[in-house]
């Protein structure tokens, strides 16, 4: 018997090529990195899955396409309207205080103990890479975090679950 996570991963794999197609298409027209666009497309995919109403006469693939296009259009608009966008600011990096990660930041110890180990890992990743995330739009920062977690071998369902846990905790 398959678990819910296995079913979710199988469903994602069915639509992964579609999400890559959208990311590739938007990359060619906007110049934004494909990985960032793919991360946004994945967030839109999750939103589409959670908001899909099978009682209406809309196929799931149509609903996913609609949600992904809207999300990517919004992301591109935000990306291009932010004139202060920089991927790496050398001056901020030099002035960034050394830290051992999330657990060394004063005032957050109560929050840390309530979070799952995966959520703590994401928080630690954000704090340790704050210099790269500072000053960029939140959606782009989230995409960078997702990309790093995928490099570390996380599956999409774990990323989404952890992000939702952090949203509720904060």
MARROLO-829993 format. One record per residue (C-alpha): x, y, z; residue number from 0. Coordinates in nm, 3 decimals, padded with zeros to 5 digits. Each point is the difference from the previous one (the first is absolute). Layout:
N
node x->X | y->Y | z->Z | nr->NUM
...
! end
This chain:
170
node x->00.000 | y->00.000 | z->00.000 | nr->0
node x->00.137 | y->00.339 | z->-00.097 | nr->1
node x->00.038 | y->00.279 | z->00.249 | nr->2
node x->-00.142 | y->00.348 | z->-00.056 | nr->3
node x->00.353 | y->00.127 | z->-00.055 | nr->4
node x->00.063 | y->-00.260 | z->-00.272 | nr->5
node x->-00.327 | y->00.095 | z->-00.170 | nr->6
node x->00.088 | y->00.371 | z->00.021 | nr->7
node x->00.346 | y->-00.067 | z->-00.148 | nr->8
node x->-00.150 | y->-00.207 | z->-00.284 | nr->9
node x->-00.251 | y->00.275 | z->-00.078 | nr->10
node x->00.279 | y->00.258 | z->00.002 | nr->11
node x->00.207 | y->-00.212 | z->-00.240 | nr->12
node x->-00.295 | y->-00.004 | z->-00.242 | nr->13
node x->00.005 | y->00.380 | z->-00.021 | nr->14
node x->00.370 | y->00.070 | z->00.052 | nr->15
node x->00.069 | y->00.028 | z->-00.376 | nr->16
node x->-00.283 | y->00.250 | z->-00.035 | nr->17
node x->00.147 | y->00.211 | z->00.280 | nr->18
node x->00.345 | y->-00.014 | z->-00.162 | nr->19
node x->-00.156 | y->00.102 | z->-00.332 | nr->20
node x->-00.154 | y->00.309 | z->00.157 | nr->21
node x->00.326 | y->00.088 | z->00.177 | nr->22
node x->00.200 | y->-00.043 | z->-00.320 | nr->23
node x->-00.249 | y->00.209 | z->-00.198 | nr->24
node x->00.005 | y->00.284 | z->00.254 | nr->25
node x->00.380 | y->-00.016 | z->00.023 | nr->26
node x->00.027 | y->00.059 | z->-00.373 | nr->27
node x->-00.227 | y->00.303 | z->00.009 | nr->28
node x->00.104 | y->00.158 | z->00.332 | nr->29
node x->00.364 | y->-00.091 | z->00.060 | nr->30
node x->-00.075 | y->-00.125 | z->00.354 | nr->31
node x->00.181 | y->-00.318 | z->00.102 | nr->32
node x->-00.192 | y->-00.313 | z->-00.089 | nr->33
node x->00.052 | y->-00.153 | z->00.347 | nr->34
node x->-00.169 | y->00.297 | z->00.165 | nr->35
node x->-00.289 | y->-00.015 | z->-00.244 | nr->36
node x->-00.032 | y->-00.375 | z->00.052 | nr->37
node x->-00.014 | y->00.050 | z->00.377 | nr->38
node x->-00.281 | y->00.252 | z->-00.045 | nr->39
node x->-00.177 | y->-00.237 | z->-00.237 | nr->40
node x->00.021 | y->-00.272 | z->00.266 | nr->41
node x->-00.155 | y->00.228 | z->00.260 | nr->42
node x->-00.278 | y->00.079 | z->-00.247 | nr->43
node x->-00.042 | y->-00.372 | z->-00.065 | nr->44
node x->-00.054 | y->-00.064 | z->00.371 | nr->45
node x->-00.249 | y->00.286 | z->00.018 | nr->46
node x->-00.184 | y->-00.144 | z->-00.299 | nr->47
node x->-00.012 | y->-00.349 | z->00.151 | nr->48
node x->-00.131 | y->00.132 | z->00.331 | nr->49
node x->-00.261 | y->00.227 | z->-00.159 | nr->50
node x->-00.120 | y->-00.235 | z->-00.277 | nr->51
node x->-00.374 | y->-00.063 | z->00.001 | nr->52
node x->-00.082 | y->-00.318 | z->-00.189 | nr->53
node x->-00.371 | y->00.082 | z->00.005 | nr->54
node x->00.059 | y->00.266 | z->-00.264 | nr->55
node x->00.049 | y->-00.078 | z->-00.368 | nr->56
node x->00.371 | y->00.077 | z->-00.001 | nr->57
node x->00.271 | y->-00.259 | z->-00.052 | nr->58
node x->00.276 | y->-00.006 | z->00.260 | nr->59
node x->00.266 | y->00.073 | z->-00.262 | nr->60
node x->-00.192 | y->00.309 | z->-00.117 | nr->61
node x->-00.033 | y->00.126 | z->00.356 | nr->62
node x->00.372 | y->-00.058 | z->00.066 | nr->63
node x->00.094 | y->00.185 | z->-00.320 | nr->64
node x->-00.224 | y->00.293 | z->00.093 | nr->65
node x->00.146 | y->00.025 | z->00.353 | nr->66
node x->00.361 | y->-00.033 | z->-00.121 | nr->67
node x->-00.040 | y->00.266 | z->-00.268 | nr->68
node x->-00.157 | y->00.244 | z->00.246 | nr->69
node x->00.270 | y->-00.060 | z->00.261 | nr->70
node x->00.285 | y->00.034 | z->-00.249 | nr->71
node x->-00.149 | y->00.319 | z->-00.147 | nr->72
node x->-00.023 | y->00.147 | z->00.349 | nr->73
node x->00.355 | y->-00.111 | z->00.083 | nr->74
node x->00.143 | y->00.150 | z->-00.319 | nr->75
node x->-00.179 | y->00.330 | z->00.063 | nr->76
node x->00.136 | y->00.017 | z->00.356 | nr->77
node x->00.347 | y->-00.104 | z->-00.112 | nr->78
node x->00.026 | y->00.267 | z->-00.270 | nr->79
node x->-00.159 | y->00.276 | z->00.208 | nr->80
node x->00.259 | y->-00.033 | z->00.281 | nr->81
node x->00.282 | y->00.227 | z->-00.118 | nr->82
node x->00.212 | y->-00.065 | z->00.312 | nr->83
node x->00.032 | y->-00.372 | z->-00.080 | nr->84
node x->00.348 | y->-00.143 | z->00.053 | nr->85
node x->00.101 | y->-00.362 | z->00.033 | nr->86
node x->00.308 | y->00.067 | z->00.210 | nr->87
node x->00.099 | y->00.317 | z->00.179 | nr->88
node x->00.368 | y->-00.010 | z->00.097 | nr->89
node x->-00.037 | y->00.290 | z->00.245 | nr->90
node x->-00.280 | y->-00.174 | z->00.191 | nr->91
node x->00.201 | y->-00.322 | z->00.015 | nr->92
node x->00.299 | y->00.174 | z->00.157 | nr->93
node x->-00.215 | y->00.163 | z->00.270 | nr->94
node x->-00.204 | y->-00.314 | z->00.074 | nr->95
node x->00.063 | y->-00.122 | z->00.357 | nr->96
node x->00.134 | y->-00.352 | z->00.039 | nr->97
node x->-00.259 | y->-00.242 | z->00.134 | nr->98
node x->-00.023 | y->-00.369 | z->00.067 | nr->99
node x->-00.349 | y->-00.007 | z->-00.142 | nr->100
node x->-00.355 | y->00.032 | z->00.119 | nr->101
node x->00.054 | y->-00.132 | z->00.351 | nr->102
node x->00.245 | y->00.280 | z->00.079 | nr->103
node x->-00.247 | y->00.280 | z->-00.082 | nr->104
node x->-00.132 | y->00.152 | z->00.323 | nr->105
node x->-00.372 | y->-00.018 | z->00.064 | nr->106
node x->-00.095 | y->-00.291 | z->-00.223 | nr->107
node x->00.080 | y->-00.295 | z->00.224 | nr->108
node x->-00.369 | y->-00.059 | z->00.087 | nr->109
node x->-00.100 | y->-00.006 | z->-00.365 | nr->110
node x->00.287 | y->-00.231 | z->-00.083 | nr->111
node x->-00.104 | y->-00.266 | z->00.250 | nr->112
node x->-00.354 | y->-00.009 | z->-00.141 | nr->113
node x->00.113 | y->-00.060 | z->-00.359 | nr->114
node x->00.067 | y->-00.333 | z->-00.167 | nr->115
node x->00.363 | y->-00.087 | z->-00.080 | nr->116
node x->-00.060 | y->00.077 | z->-00.369 | nr->117
node x->-00.145 | y->00.343 | z->00.081 | nr->118
node x->00.301 | y->00.070 | z->00.225 | nr->119
node x->00.229 | y->-00.094 | z->-00.288 | nr->120
node x->-00.177 | y->00.246 | z->-00.231 | nr->121
node x->00.026 | y->00.276 | z->00.263 | nr->122
node x->00.369 | y->-00.073 | z->00.045 | nr->123
node x->00.050 | y->00.010 | z->-00.379 | nr->124
node x->-00.172 | y->00.340 | z->-00.020 | nr->125
node x->00.207 | y->00.149 | z->00.283 | nr->126
node x->00.328 | y->-00.134 | z->-00.133 | nr->127
node x->-00.077 | y->00.134 | z->-00.349 | nr->128
node x->-00.166 | y->00.325 | z->00.104 | nr->129
node x->00.259 | y->00.201 | z->-00.195 | nr->130
node x->-00.119 | y->-00.161 | z->-00.325 | nr->131
node x->-00.370 | y->00.040 | z->00.079 | nr->132
node x->00.004 | y->00.354 | z->00.136 | nr->133
node x->-00.148 | y->00.257 | z->-00.236 | nr->134
node x->-00.160 | y->-00.239 | z->-00.249 | nr->135
node x->-00.373 | y->-00.057 | z->-00.043 | nr->136
node x->-00.143 | y->-00.264 | z->00.236 | nr->137
node x->-00.111 | y->-00.225 | z->-00.285 | nr->138
node x->00.350 | y->00.000 | z->-00.145 | nr->139
node x->00.149 | y->-00.072 | z->00.343 | nr->140
node x->-00.240 | y->-00.291 | z->00.044 | nr->141
node x->00.107 | y->-00.133 | z->-00.340 | nr->142
node x->00.365 | y->00.012 | z->00.103 | nr->143
node x->-00.078 | y->-00.186 | z->00.321 | nr->144
node x->-00.199 | y->-00.262 | z->-00.190 | nr->145
node x->00.285 | y->-00.042 | z->-00.247 | nr->146
node x->00.249 | y->-00.056 | z->00.281 | nr->147
node x->-00.228 | y->-00.250 | z->00.174 | nr->148
node x->-00.043 | y->-00.191 | z->-00.327 | nr->149
node x->00.380 | y->-00.011 | z->-00.035 | nr->150
node x->00.008 | y->-00.155 | z->00.347 | nr->151
node x->-00.240 | y->-00.272 | z->-00.114 | nr->152
node x->-00.330 | y->00.126 | z->00.138 | nr->153
node x->-00.316 | y->-00.104 | z->-00.187 | nr->154
node x->-00.255 | y->00.265 | z->-00.092 | nr->155
node x->-00.263 | y->-00.126 | z->00.243 | nr->156
node x->00.245 | y->00.039 | z->00.292 | nr->157
node x->00.085 | y->00.353 | z->-00.112 | nr->158
node x->-00.366 | y->00.103 | z->-00.025 | nr->159
node x->-00.091 | y->-00.161 | z->00.332 | nr->160
node x->00.292 | y->00.172 | z->00.174 | nr->161
node x->-00.077 | y->00.339 | z->-00.154 | nr->162
node x->-00.362 | y->-00.032 | z->00.111 | nr->163
node x->00.114 | y->-00.088 | z->00.352 | nr->164
node x->00.220 | y->00.310 | z->00.008 | nr->165
node x->-00.283 | y->00.221 | z->-00.128 | nr->166
node x->-00.226 | y->-00.123 | z->00.279 | nr->167
node x->00.271 | y->00.039 | z->00.265 | nr->168
node x->00.084 | y->00.356 | z->-00.101 | nr->169
! end
